[in-house]
Amino acid sequence: MFDVLGKITSLREERGWTTYRLSKLSGIPQSTISTWYRKNLMPPIDKLLRKQSELV
């Protein structure tokens, strides 16, 4: 299985973004992103794809 959270982390760190900045740019609440990390949860792909399409 693809490590979505690992990929998000990698891309975020490459850009020098904090989780706060990721939250502001993506429109995903920081508390949601924080929960992904604390509980090692996989972010819902459908929501990420919707956010991606909004950003492009």
N, CA, C and O atoms as a CHARMM CRD file, in Angstrom:
* protein
*
  224
    1    1 MET  N      0.84500  -1.18100   0.00000 PROA 1      0.00000
    2    1 MET  CA     0.00000   0.00000   0.00000 PROA 1      0.00000
    3    1 MET  C      0.89600   1.25100   0.00000 PROA 1      0.00000
    4    1 MET  O      1.96000   1.26800   0.61900 PROA 1      0.00000
    5    2 PHE  N      0.45200   2.27000  -0.69000 PROA 2      0.00000
    6    2 PHE  CA     1.17500   3.53400  -0.79400 PROA 2      0.00000
    7    2 PHE  C      1.07600   4.29700   0.52400 PROA 2      0.00000
    8    2 PHE  O     -0.00200   4.40700   1.10800 PROA 2      0.00000
    9    3 ASP  N      2.20400   4.81900   0.98500 PROA 3      0.00000
   10    3 ASP  CA     2.26000   5.56500   2.24100 PROA 3      0.00000
   11    3 ASP  C      1.91000   7.03500   1.98500 PROA 3      0.00000
   12    3 ASP  O      2.79200   7.85900   1.74400 PROA 3      0.00000
   13    4 VAL  N      0.62600   7.34600   2.04100 PROA 4      0.00000
   14    4 VAL  CA     0.14400   8.69600   1.73600 PROA 4      0.00000
   15    4 VAL  C      0.69700   9.71400   2.72700 PROA 4      0.00000
   16    4 VAL  O      1.19100  10.77000   2.33000 PROA 4      0.00000
   17    5 LEU  N      0.61500   9.40100   3.99600 PROA 5      0.00000
   18    5 LEU  CA     1.09800  10.34100   5.01600 PROA 5      0.00000
   19    5 LEU  C      2.60200  10.57000   4.87200 PROA 5      0.00000
   20    5 LEU  O      3.08600  11.68800   5.04500 PROA 5      0.00000
   21    6 GLY  N      3.33200   9.50700   4.55800 PROA 6      0.00000
   22    6 GLY  CA     4.77400   9.64700   4.33900 PROA 6      0.00000
   23    6 GLY  C      5.07500  10.56000   3.16000 PROA 6      0.00000
   24    6 GLY  O      5.99800  11.37300   3.21800 PROA 6      0.00000
   25    7 LYS  N      4.29500  10.42800   2.08800 PROA 7      0.00000
   26    7 LYS  CA     4.48900  11.27500   0.90500 PROA 7      0.00000
   27    7 LYS  C      4.15000  12.72400   1.21900 PROA 7      0.00000
   28    7 LYS  O      4.86900  13.63400   0.80600 PROA 7      0.00000
   29    8 ILE  N      3.06300  12.94500   1.94600 PROA 8      0.00000
   30    8 ILE  CA     2.68900  14.31000   2.34600 PROA 8      0.00000
   31    8 ILE  C      3.80900  14.91800   3.18900 PROA 8      0.00000
   32    8 ILE  O      4.19400  16.07000   2.99000 PROA 8      0.00000
   33    9 THR  N      4.32000  14.13600   4.12300 PROA 9      0.00000
   34    9 THR  CA     5.40700  14.61700   4.98700 PROA 9      0.00000
   35    9 THR  C      6.62900  14.97100   4.16600 PROA 9      0.00000
   36    9 THR  O      7.22600  16.03100   4.35600 PROA 9      0.00000
   37   10 SER  N      7.00000  14.09500   3.26100 PROA 10     0.00000
   38   10 SER  CA     8.17200  14.31800   2.42400 PROA 10     0.00000
   39   10 SER  C      8.03600  15.60100   1.60000 PROA 10     0.00000
   40   10 SER  O      8.94700  16.42800   1.57200 PROA 10     0.00000
   41   11 LEU  N      6.90700  15.75500   0.93900 PROA 11     0.00000
   42   11 LEU  CA     6.68100  16.95200   0.12800 PROA 11     0.00000
   43   11 LEU  C      6.62600  18.21700   0.98100 PROA 11     0.00000
   44   11 LEU  O      7.15300  19.26300   0.60100 PROA 11     0.00000
   45   12 ARG  N      5.98400  18.10100   2.13000 PROA 12     0.00000
   46   12 ARG  CA     5.87700  19.25900   3.03500 PROA 12     0.00000
   47   12 ARG  C      7.26600  19.68900   3.50300 PROA 12     0.00000
   48   12 ARG  O      7.57900  20.87900   3.52000 PROA 12     0.00000
   49   13 GLU  N      8.08900  18.72800   3.87700 PROA 13     0.00000
   50   13 GLU  CA     9.43000  19.04400   4.37100 PROA 13     0.00000
   51   13 GLU  C     10.33300  19.58800   3.25800 PROA 13     0.00000
   52   13 GLU  O     11.14300  20.48400   3.49800 PROA 13     0.00000
   53   14 GLU  N     10.19300  19.04800   2.04100 PROA 14     0.00000
   54   14 GLU  CA    10.97100  19.55900   0.89500 PROA 14     0.00000
   55   14 GLU  C     10.68900  21.04200   0.66600 PROA 14     0.00000
   56   14 GLU  O     11.57300  21.80600   0.27900 PROA 14     0.00000
   57   15 ARG  N      9.44800  21.42800   0.91200 PROA 15     0.00000
   58   15 ARG  CA     9.05000  22.81900   0.69800 PROA 15     0.00000
   59   15 ARG  C      9.29400  23.69900   1.92400 PROA 15     0.00000
   60   15 ARG  O      9.13400  24.91800   1.86400 PROA 15     0.00000
   61   16 GLY  N      9.68100  23.07600   3.02700 PROA 16     0.00000
   62   16 GLY  CA     9.92400  23.83200   4.24800 PROA 16     0.00000
   63   16 GLY  C      8.64500  24.28300   4.92900 PROA 16     0.00000
   64   16 GLY  O      8.65100  25.26000   5.67800 PROA 16     0.00000
   65   17 TRP  N      7.54700  23.57900   4.67700 PROA 17     0.00000
   66   17 TRP  CA     6.25900  23.95200   5.24700 PROA 17     0.00000
   67   17 TRP  C      6.04800  23.29200   6.60300 PROA 17     0.00000
   68   17 TRP  O      6.41300  22.13500   6.81200 PROA 17     0.00000
   69   18 THR  N      5.46400  24.03500   7.50100 PROA 18     0.00000
   70   18 THR  CA     4.98600  23.47600   8.76000 PROA 18     0.00000
   71   18 THR  C      3.60800  22.87600   8.50900 PROA 18     0.00000
   72   18 THR  O      3.01600  23.08300   7.45000 PROA 18     0.00000
   73   19 THR  N      3.10500  22.13800   9.47900 PROA 19     0.00000
   74   19 THR  CA     1.74400  21.62500   9.33200 PROA 19     0.00000
   75   19 THR  C      0.74300  22.79000   9.30600 PROA 19     0.00000
   76   19 THR  O     -0.31500  22.70300   8.68300 PROA 19     0.00000
   77   20 TYR  N      1.10100  23.87500   9.99400 PROA 20     0.00000
   78   20 TYR  CA     0.24700  25.06700   9.98500 PROA 20     0.00000
   79   20 TYR  C      0.13800  25.63400   8.56500 PROA 20     0.00000
   80   20 TYR  O     -0.95600  25.94800   8.09500 PROA 20     0.00000
   81   21 ARG  N      1.27200  25.75800   7.89800 PROA 21     0.00000
   82   21 ARG  CA     1.26500  26.29300   6.52900 PROA 21     0.00000
   83   21 ARG  C      0.51000  25.35100   5.58400 PROA 21     0.00000
   84   21 ARG  O     -0.26500  25.80400   4.74200 PROA 21     0.00000
   85   22 LEU  N      0.73500  24.06100   5.72400 PROA 22     0.00000
   86   22 LEU  CA     0.00300  23.08500   4.91600 PROA 22     0.00000
   87   22 LEU  C     -1.49600  23.25700   5.12600 PROA 22     0.00000
   88   22 LEU  O     -2.27600  23.20700   4.17500 PROA 22     0.00000
   89   23 SER  N     -1.88200  23.45500   6.35500 PROA 23     0.00000
   90   23 SER  CA    -3.29100  23.64900   6.68500 PROA 23     0.00000
   91   23 SER  C     -3.85300  24.88800   5.98300 PROA 23     0.00000
   92   23 SER  O     -4.91900  24.83300   5.37100 PROA 23     0.00000
   93   24 LYS  N     -3.14200  25.97700   6.07600 PROA 24     0.00000
   94   24 LYS  CA    -3.62000  27.22600   5.47800 PROA 24     0.00000
   95   24 LYS  C     -3.69800  27.12300   3.96300 PROA 24     0.00000
   96   24 LYS  O     -4.65300  27.61400   3.36000 PROA 24     0.00000
   97   25 LEU  N     -2.71400  26.49600   3.34100 PROA 25     0.00000
   98   25 LEU  CA    -2.68800  26.39100   1.88800 PROA 25     0.00000
   99   25 LEU  C     -3.70300  25.37600   1.35200 PROA 25     0.00000
  100   25 LEU  O     -4.23400  25.53800   0.25400 PROA 25     0.00000
  101   26 SER  N     -3.95900  24.34500   2.12900 PROA 26     0.00000
  102   26 SER  CA    -4.84000  23.27500   1.65300 PROA 26     0.00000
  103   26 SER  C     -6.29700  23.47900   2.05500 PROA 26     0.00000
  104   26 SER  O     -7.20300  22.92500   1.43200 PROA 26     0.00000
  105   27 GLY  N     -6.51800  24.27800   3.10000 PROA 27     0.00000
  106   27 GLY  CA    -7.87600  24.44400   3.59200 PROA 27     0.00000
  107   27 GLY  C     -8.32600  23.30900   4.50500 PROA 27     0.00000
  108   27 GLY  O     -9.48900  23.24200   4.90100 PROA 27     0.00000
  109   28 ILE  N     -7.39700  22.42100   4.83300 PROA 28     0.00000
  110   28 ILE  CA    -7.68900  21.31600   5.75500 PROA 28     0.00000
  111   28 ILE  C     -7.33500  21.79500   7.15800 PROA 28     0.00000
  112   28 ILE  O     -6.22700  22.28500   7.37400 PROA 28     0.00000
  113   29 PRO  N     -8.24500  21.66600   8.11100 PROA 29     0.00000
  114   29 PRO  CA    -7.95500  22.16200   9.46600 PROA 29     0.00000
  115   29 PRO  C     -6.66300  21.55200  10.03400 PROA 29     0.00000
  116   29 PRO  O     -6.37900  20.36900   9.84600 PROA 29     0.00000
  117   30 GLN  N     -5.89400  22.39100  10.73000 PROA 30     0.00000
  118   30 GLN  CA    -4.65200  21.92900  11.32200 PROA 30     0.00000
  119   30 GLN  C     -4.90100  20.79300  12.30800 PROA 30     0.00000
  120   30 GLN  O     -4.07300  19.89200  12.43800 PROA 30     0.00000
  121   31 SER  N     -6.02000  20.82900  12.99400 PROA 31     0.00000
  122   31 SER  CA    -6.33400  19.75900  13.94300 PROA 31     0.00000
  123   31 SER  C     -6.49100  18.42100  13.22400 PROA 31     0.00000
  124   31 SER  O     -6.13500  17.37700  13.77100 PROA 31     0.00000
  125   32 THR  N     -7.01900  18.44600  12.00900 PROA 32     0.00000
  126   32 THR  CA    -7.16800  17.21900  11.22000 PROA 32     0.00000
  127   32 THR  C     -5.79200  16.68800  10.82600 PROA 32     0.00000
  128   32 THR  O     -5.51500  15.49800  10.97200 PROA 32     0.00000
  129   33 ILE  N     -4.94400  17.56600  10.33200 PROA 33     0.00000
  130   33 ILE  CA    -3.59400  17.15900   9.93500 PROA 33     0.00000
  131   33 ILE  C     -2.82700  16.63400  11.14700 PROA 33     0.00000
  132   33 ILE  O     -2.12300  15.62900  11.05000 PROA 33     0.00000
  133   34 SER  N     -2.95800  17.29800  12.26200 PROA 34     0.00000
  134   34 SER  CA    -2.30200  16.87400  13.49200 PROA 34     0.00000
  135   34 SER  C     -2.76700  15.47700  13.90900 PROA 34     0.00000
  136   34 SER  O     -1.96300  14.65700  14.35300 PROA 34     0.00000
  137   35 THR  N     -4.05300  15.21300  13.76400 PROA 35     0.00000
  138   35 THR  CA    -4.59500  13.89600  14.10800 PROA 35     0.00000
  139   35 THR  C     -3.99700  12.81100  13.22100 PROA 35     0.00000
  140   35 THR  O     -3.71300  11.71000  13.69300 PROA 35     0.00000
  141   36 TRP  N     -3.80300  13.11300  11.93600 PROA 36     0.00000
  142   36 TRP  CA    -3.17500  12.13100  11.03500 PROA 36     0.00000
  143   36 TRP  C     -1.82900  11.70300  11.60200 PROA 36     0.00000
  144   36 TRP  O     -1.50700  10.51600  11.63500 PROA 36     0.00000
  145   37 TYR  N     -1.04400  12.68600  12.04800 PROA 37     0.00000
  146   37 TYR  CA     0.29900  12.38400  12.56100 PROA 37     0.00000
  147   37 TYR  C      0.25200  11.69700  13.92600 PROA 37     0.00000
  148   37 TYR  O      0.96100  10.71700  14.15400 PROA 37     0.00000
  149   38 ARG  N     -0.56900  12.20300  14.82000 PROA 38     0.00000
  150   38 ARG  CA    -0.62000  11.63300  16.17100 PROA 38     0.00000
  151   38 ARG  C     -1.07800  10.18400  16.15700 PROA 38     0.00000
  152   38 ARG  O     -0.54100   9.34600  16.88200 PROA 38     0.00000
  153   39 LYS  N     -2.06500   9.89600  15.33200 PROA 39     0.00000
  154   39 LYS  CA    -2.64100   8.55100  15.31100 PROA 39     0.00000
  155   39 LYS  C     -2.14500   7.71900  14.13300 PROA 39     0.00000
  156   39 LYS  O     -2.60800   6.60000  13.91500 PROA 39     0.00000
  157   40 ASN  N     -1.18900   8.28000  13.36700 PROA 40     0.00000
  158   40 ASN  CA    -0.64200   7.61000  12.19400 PROA 40     0.00000
  159   40 ASN  C     -1.76800   7.11700  11.27100 PROA 40     0.00000
  160   40 ASN  O     -1.77000   5.96800  10.83000 PROA 40     0.00000
  161   41 LEU  N     -2.71000   8.00300  10.99700 PROA 41     0.00000
  162   41 LEU  CA    -3.85500   7.67500  10.15400 PROA 41     0.00000
  163   41 LEU  C     -3.56900   8.01600   8.69500 PROA 41     0.00000
  164   41 LEU  O     -2.78900   8.92000   8.39600 PROA 41     0.00000
  165   42 MET  N     -4.20500   7.28700   7.80700 PROA 42     0.00000
  166   42 MET  CA    -4.08900   7.60400   6.39500 PROA 42     0.00000
  167   42 MET  C     -5.15800   8.63300   6.04500 PROA 42     0.00000
  168   42 MET  O     -6.34400   8.39900   6.27500 PROA 42     0.00000
  169   43 PRO  N     -4.74200   9.77800   5.48800 PROA 43     0.00000
  170   43 PRO  CA    -5.72800  10.78900   5.10300 PROA 43     0.00000
  171   43 PRO  C     -6.68300  10.22700   4.05800 PROA 43     0.00000
  172   43 PRO  O     -6.27700   9.42200   3.21900 PROA 43     0.00000
  173   44 PRO  N     -7.95000  10.64300   4.09900 PROA 44     0.00000
  174   44 PRO  CA    -8.92000  10.16800   3.11300 PROA 44     0.00000
  175   44 PRO  C     -8.55100  10.66200   1.70500 PROA 44     0.00000
  176   44 PRO  O     -8.49600  11.86500   1.45300 PROA 44     0.00000
  177   45 ILE  N     -8.30600   9.73200   0.81500 PROA 45     0.00000
  178   45 ILE  CA    -7.85100  10.05700  -0.53200 PROA 45     0.00000
  179   45 ILE  C     -8.86900  10.92100  -1.28500 PROA 45     0.00000
  180   45 ILE  O     -8.48000  11.84600  -1.99800 PROA 45     0.00000
  181   46 ASP  N    -10.14300  10.63400  -1.13800 PROA 46     0.00000
  182   46 ASP  CA   -11.15400  11.41100  -1.86400 PROA 46     0.00000
  183   46 ASP  C    -11.10700  12.88800  -1.49600 PROA 46     0.00000
  184   46 ASP  O    -11.24900  13.75000  -2.36400 PROA 46     0.00000
  185   47 LYS  N    -10.90900  13.18500  -0.21700 PROA 47     0.00000
  186   47 LYS  CA   -10.83500  14.58500   0.22100 PROA 47     0.00000
  187   47 LYS  C     -9.55600  15.24600  -0.28100 PROA 47     0.00000
  188   47 LYS  O     -9.56600  16.41500  -0.66400 PROA 47     0.00000
  189   48 LEU  N     -8.44700  14.49200  -0.27700 PROA 48     0.00000
  190   48 LEU  CA    -7.19000  15.04700  -0.77600 PROA 48     0.00000
  191   48 LEU  C     -7.28000  15.35000  -2.26200 PROA 48     0.00000
  192   48 LEU  O     -6.77900  16.37900  -2.71700 PROA 48     0.00000
  193   49 LEU  N     -7.90900  14.47300  -3.01600 PROA 49     0.00000
  194   49 LEU  CA    -8.05400  14.69200  -4.44600 PROA 49     0.00000
  195   49 LEU  C     -8.93100  15.91100  -4.73300 PROA 49     0.00000
  196   49 LEU  O     -8.66100  16.67400  -5.66000 PROA 49     0.00000
  197   50 ARG  N     -9.97900  16.08500  -3.93500 PROA 50     0.00000
  198   50 ARG  CA   -10.83500  17.26400  -4.10000 PROA 50     0.00000
  199   50 ARG  C    -10.03300  18.53500  -3.82100 PROA 50     0.00000
  200   50 ARG  O    -10.12900  19.51100  -4.56500 PROA 50     0.00000
  201   51 LYS  N     -9.24600  18.51900  -2.75200 PROA 51     0.00000
  202   51 LYS  CA    -8.43100  19.69100  -2.41100 PROA 51     0.00000
  203   51 LYS  C     -7.40800  19.95900  -3.49800 PROA 51     0.00000
  204   51 LYS  O     -7.15700  21.11100  -3.85100 PROA 51     0.00000
  205   52 GLN  N     -6.80700  18.88400  -4.03800 PROA 52     0.00000
  206   52 GLN  CA    -5.81700  19.03400  -5.09500 PROA 52     0.00000
  207   52 GLN  C     -6.44200  19.70800  -6.31900 PROA 52     0.00000
  208   52 GLN  O     -5.85000  20.61900  -6.89900 PROA 52     0.00000
  209   53 SER  N     -7.62700  19.26300  -6.70400 PROA 53     0.00000
  210   53 SER  CA    -8.27500  19.83000  -7.87500 PROA 53     0.00000
  211   53 SER  C     -8.64100  21.29700  -7.65200 PROA 53     0.00000
  212   53 SER  O     -8.67100  22.07700  -8.60400 PROA 53     0.00000
  213   54 GLU  N     -8.91600  21.67200  -6.42700 PROA 54     0.00000
  214   54 GLU  CA    -9.22200  23.07100  -6.10100 PROA 54     0.00000
  215   54 GLU  C     -7.97200  23.94000  -6.20600 PROA 54     0.00000
  216   54 GLU  O     -8.06100  25.12200  -6.53900 PROA 54     0.00000
  217   55 LEU  N     -6.80700  23.35700  -5.92200 PROA 55     0.00000
  218   55 LEU  CA    -5.56000  24.11900  -5.91500 PROA 55     0.00000
  219   55 LEU  C     -4.95100  24.28000  -7.31300 PROA 55     0.00000
  220   55 LEU  O     -4.15100  25.18400  -7.55300 PROA 55     0.00000
  221   56 VAL  N     -5.33700  23.40400  -8.21400 PROA 56     0.00000
  222   56 VAL  CA    -4.73200  23.43700  -9.56600 PROA 56     0.00000
  223   56 VAL  C     -5.42100  24.41100 -10.46200 PROA 56     0.00000
  224   56 VAL  O     -5.03900  24.55900 -11.62200 PROA 56     0.00000
